């Protein structure tokens, strides 16, 4: 079994979901008392969040590069970054380490392609919804058309993530807003919606809507399990 390097803490609530999903996946595959080999580096999200909103992505890249080097030195065979937004700095991290990064957008897109989805809605932080580092990967590498909420809806999605979900706060009113936005994306032709922030699944699950949802945490964790058990 390979050792999974996890860069977590962004937020720790969603990292806990990753840890649980990966270990449940290993147990399901191998049975008995088997659990995952994991080297986890959990950052202080307060520091990361401030830098994100200041637009200092170079500094966030430095922090995560150091974390990646630490888990590599700790014996990790590959890395997963337990957040969608910070995949923005994957190119900077990859230049400084020798082990591969299992990209969350690639994992999600592979699942979408396998399911025959060609047009998808994307929810996430404003950074993920507005900027191209995530969307362009789906469009250019997997030929998946991406639609995002309008500006006002993006503000709702973003604020709920940082002000509520990352703080462990779950509100029914916020769920109602999210479901309304998901339905709007579906009406715009999206065949499914990506929960493109690892905290969103804490608020919205498939039972809440008829629109197919793709939980990036669940998908990313499942692919990490398969890679950890593969011969590649």
Secondary structure as GFF3:
##gff-version 3
##sequence-region A 1 232
A	DSSP	beta_strand	3	8	.	.	.	ID=ss1
A	DSSP	alpha_helix	12	30	.	.	.	ID=ss2
A	DSSP	beta_strand	37	42	.	.	.	ID=ss3
A	DSSP	alpha_helix	45	54	.	.	.	ID=ss4
A	DSSP	alpha_helix	57	73	.	.	.	ID=ss5
A	DSSP	beta_strand	78	81	.	.	.	ID=ss6
A	DSSP	three_ten_helix	85	89	.	.	.	ID=ss7
A	DSSP	alpha_helix	90	94	.	.	.	ID=ss8
A	DSSP	beta_strand	100	101	.	.	.	ID=ss9
A	DSSP	alpha_helix	104	114	.	.	.	ID=ss10
A	DSSP	beta_strand	119	123	.	.	.	ID=ss11
A	DSSP	alpha_helix	126	130	.	.	.	ID=ss12
A	DSSP	alpha_helix	132	142	.	.	.	ID=ss13
A	DSSP	beta_strand	145	148	.	.	.	ID=ss14
A	DSSP	alpha_helix	151	163	.	.	.	ID=ss15
A	DSSP	three_ten_helix	165	167	.	.	.	ID=ss16
A	DSSP	alpha_helix	172	187	.	.	.	ID=ss17
A	DSSP	beta_strand	192	195	.	.	.	ID=ss18
A	DSSP	three_ten_helix	200	202	.	.	.	ID=ss19
A	DSSP	three_ten_helix	206	208	.	.	.	ID=ss20
A	DSSP	beta_strand	212	215	.	.	.	ID=ss21
A	DSSP	alpha_helix	216	229	.	.	.	ID=ss22
###
